[in-house]
Amino acid sequence: MRAALLDLVVQLGLLLSRRGQAARALTLTLKFAGSGSWEKTRRLKEASAHDDDLRVLAYQLMDAAGLQRGRLTAIALKGEDLVGADQVALQISLDDAREARLVAEATADRIRDEFGAGVIGPAAVYRRAS
């Protein structure tokens, strides 16, 4: 499930950055066999279109679902309360690892634009989800 969620995060981040937008919140929707469903929305600390920020919040939402043994049939991730990327404050970070991930993300986006979306998937940017 985390691998599927990670794929959705990367797709959402790419879509937001291509549109010049950032999300202030994420909504995770899970559908189960039968007619059950679960939906939760949480706000990001600050608006973002970066995979790393979206991934952390998406994983928190998945953990909040407390899945045990339910048969999951569908998963959806939606960016909410969108703003223009030009409205997002650019902050200087002293976290070298985060800065390196942001540079890698921008590079991966340029490669996807040049050679197609299938060239670099989530596994190339992050370690395999467990």
C-alpha positions in Angstrom: 0.0 0.0 0.0 2.8 2.4 0.8 4.4 1.8 -2.7 1.0 2.7 -4.3 0.7 5.8 -2.0 4.3 6.8 -2.8 3.5 6.6 -6.5 0.4 8.9 -6.0 2.6 11.4 -4.0 5.1 11.6 -6.8 2.4 12.0 -9.5 0.7 14.7 -7.4 3.9 16.6 -6.8 4.8 16.5 -10.5 1.3 17.7 -11.4 1.4 20.5 -8.9 4.8 21.7 -10.0 3.9 21.6 -13.7 0.9 23.7 -13.0 2.8 26.1 -10.8 0.7 25.3 -7.8 1.2 24.2 -4.2 -1.2 22.4 -1.8 -1.9 23.5 1.7 -3.6 20.2 2.6 -4.0 16.6 1.4 -7.0 14.3 1.5 -6.5 10.6 1.5 -9.5 8.4 0.5 -9.5 4.7 1.0 -12.3 2.4 -0.3 -12.8 -1.1 1.0 -14.4 -4.3 -0.3 -18.2 -3.9 0.2 -19.3 -0.4 0.6 -16.9 1.0 3.3 -14.7 4.0 2.8 -12.5 6.2 4.9 -11.4 9.8 4.1 -9.2 12.2 6.1 -7.8 15.6 5.3 -4.8 17.2 7.0 -3.1 20.5 6.5 0.6 20.8 5.6 2.8 23.0 7.9 3.2 25.3 4.9 2.0 25.0 1.3 4.2 22.8 -0.8 4.4 20.8 -4.0 7.6 19.0 -3.0 7.5 15.2 -3.0 9.2 15.0 0.4 6.6 17.2 2.2 3.7 15.5 0.5 5.1 12.0 1.3 5.5 12.7 5.0 1.9 13.9 5.3 0.5 11.2 3.1 2.2 8.5 5.3 0.8 10.2 8.4 -2.7 10.0 6.9 -2.2 6.3 6.0 -1.0 5.6 9.5 -4.1 7.4 10.9 -6.3 5.1 9.0 -5.1 2.2 11.3 -5.5 -0.4 8.7 -5.6 -4.0 10.0 -7.1 -6.6 7.8 -9.6 -4.7 5.6 -9.5 -5.4 1.9 -8.5 -2.1 0.3 -9.9 -1.8 -3.3 -9.0 1.9 -4.1 -6.8 4.6 -2.9 -6.8 8.3 -3.8 -4.7 11.3 -2.8 -5.9 14.8 -3.5 -4.2 18.2 -3.0 -6.5 20.6 -1.3 -6.6 24.4 -0.8 -4.2 25.1 -3.8 -2.3 28.3 -4.1 0.1 29.6 -6.8 3.7 28.5 -6.3 4.7 32.1 -6.4 2.7 32.7 -3.2 4.8 30.1 -1.3 7.6 31.6 0.8 11.0 30.3 -0.1 12.8 29.5 3.1 16.5 29.0 3.6 17.1 25.6 5.2 20.2 24.5 7.1 19.2 20.8 6.5 21.6 19.6 3.9 19.8 16.3 3.4 16.5 18.1 2.6 18.2 20.5 0.3 19.8 17.5 -1.5 16.4 15.9 -1.9 14.9 19.0 -3.4 17.8 19.3 -5.9 17.3 15.6 -6.8 13.5 16.2 -7.2 14.1 19.1 -9.5 16.5 17.0 -11.6 14.1 14.1 -11.7 11.4 16.4 -12.9 13.6 17.7 -15.7 14.4 14.1 -16.8 10.8 13.2 -16.8 9.9 16.2 -18.9 12.7 15.3 -21.3 12.3 11.6 -21.6 8.8 10.7 -20.3 7.2 10.0 -17.0 8.1 6.3 -17.0 11.9 6.9 -17.0 12.2 7.8 -13.3 9.7 6.4 -10.9 9.4 6.8 -7.1 11.9 4.0 -6.5 14.6 6.1 -8.1 14.0 9.0 -5.7 13.3 7.1 -2.5 14.2 3.8 -0.9 11.6 1.1 -1.4 8.6 1.4 0.9 8.1 -1.3 3.4 
